Amino acid sequence: MRYISTRGQAPSLSFEEAMLSGLARDGGLYVPEAIPQMSPEDIRALQGLSYEETAFRVMRPFVGDTFDDATFRDLIDRAYADFGHNARAPLKQLAPNHFLLELFHGPTLAFKDFAMQLIGQMFEHVLTRNGNRVTIVGATSGDTGSAAIEAFRGLEAVDVFILYPHGLVSEVQRRQMTTPAEANVHALAIDGHFDDAQARLKDMFNDFDFRDRVRLAGVNSINWARVLAQVVYYFTAAASLGAPDRKVSFTVPTGNFGDIFAGYVAKRMGLPIDRLVVATNQNDILHRCLTSGDYTKGEVVPSISPSMDIQVSSNFERALFYAYGQDGAAVAQLMDELKAGGFSVSQGALQALREDFASGRVSEEETSAMIRQAHATMGELLCPHSAIGVKVAEDKRDPAVPMVTLATAHPAKFPDAVEAASQIRPPLPKRMEDLYDRPERLTRVANDLKALETLIEERIAP
Ligand SMILES: *Cc1c(COP(=O)(O)O)cnc(C)c1O
């Protein structure tokens, strides 16, 4: 299995190389040269299997010869061993034909643990085998950073630097990043929004001298291995609701388009998915684009669902690549236009996108109202992101098709917003009760490429 760039100008790579490098050298994102297929029989055979066994069968064809079967099974088992629920991603019924896929039972209480825990295992295995060290730099709106730090803390072959927007993440998110005491963990609070952090990260990857000097590796949701790990729970959920003999739809609270793009990959592999519904907060570039074709950057307006406060949705590039018939030059052209502020999607590509994706936008007031209502009528305390998903799903769903809404974080990760909406303060799960008592460690940094690069090189100097 080879991986190619969405911009068509970078050499193809193996799974191992694509995982370690993150972003392609032409600025594009890696996608598999061909998407492996699962037959209806393959999918039927998933019913009743463990999460880990399903993960192995779904991901195996993508990893090529990077791991042998026994090693790959072992890495998957270790990745999910610390989850607080045996099903890993349990499904819960909310209403007739509407289900919640709980993706918050990992160590940092958000869905990003599914990919990050596995990536941590895969990196450690590959780097140890090759005798290499890497510097992982990530940008986060809160949850990626905590998940990455949790996955990489204390590993021998890795330094992990996480850029998060100063003052714009929740206290639980911040503490999950600033309290690990391991020397290889570096939490950097940047003066700016998430989009600034993400832009500086991309600048570092495009500074090839720096990139090579520090052996830069990325674990943001642009990393193909992360998308791949997220494909699995679309299969477990659909199989338990009757796939391949019954179609299922999914609603996904969306920011960077990574999680929902994993659903698109599942569909292209053969999983019978009817609709993939994008749910956004007031930062609604994706909803605007899917309704009008206009992808113009706006100002980020901070919301009570901060993990979706994004105006440039990195993984959308992958969806555009397929919507444009895998034409890398067309994608490169759009991304050039984006640098100048935005682009408009061609009619043909927009039609292609709409065959798979629907979308909805939820205001701040509606988000709070949904948290309140879900608690009162469904007995479910939702985090603000998940509430946005449930709201869009309730508004858009076809009652005849089972709808699965992805619950992307535990309510206790956003206790202030949940309490303001519902008057209930969700407690942290027992295993992280002392989070508020642990000492914090962080470095403030300017929104400046050179300053960041200097800091990183100083910190990793032997
Ligand atoms: C990251 C995140 C999202 C958005 O996921 P994307 O893959 O960026 O679309 C939604 N909800 C929560 C809680 C998150 O942490």
The ligand as a Tripos MOL2 file, in Angstrom:
@<TRIPOS>MOLECULE
LIG
   15    15     1     0     0
SMALL
NO_CHARGES

@<TRIPOS>ATOM
      1 C1        -11.3000   17.6150   17.8540 C.3       1 LIG1
      2 C2        -12.7040   17.6170   18.3310 C.ar      1 LIG1
      3 C3        -13.7760   17.7820   17.4520 C.ar      1 LIG1
      4 C4        -13.5640   18.0320   15.9720 C.3       1 LIG1
      5 O1        -12.9950   16.9200   15.3400 O.3       1 LIG1
      6 P1        -12.3410   17.0970   13.8920 P.3       1 LIG1
      7 O2        -11.7420   15.7790   13.5630 O.co2     1 LIG1
      8 O3        -11.3350   18.1890   14.0110 O.co2     1 LIG1
      9 O4        -13.4510   17.4760   12.9770 O.co2     1 LIG1
     10 C5        -15.0530   17.7280   17.9560 C.ar      1 LIG1
     11 N1        -15.2870   17.5250   19.2750 N.ar      1 LIG1
     12 C6        -14.2770   17.3620   20.1550 C.ar      1 LIG1
     13 C7        -14.6070   17.1670   21.5940 C.3       1 LIG1
     14 C8        -12.9610   17.3950   19.7150 C.ar      1 LIG1
     15 O5        -11.9720   17.2220   20.5950 O.3       1 LIG1
@<TRIPOS>BOND
     1     1     2 1
     2     2     3 ar
     3     2    14 ar
     4     3     4 1
     5     3    10 ar
     6     4     5 1
     7     5     6 1
     8     6     7 2
     9     6     8 1
    10     6     9 1
    11    10    11 ar
    12    11    12 ar
    13    12    13 1
    14    12    14 ar
    15    14    15 1
@<TRIPOS>SUBSTRUCTURE
     1 LIG1         1 GROUP 0 **** ****
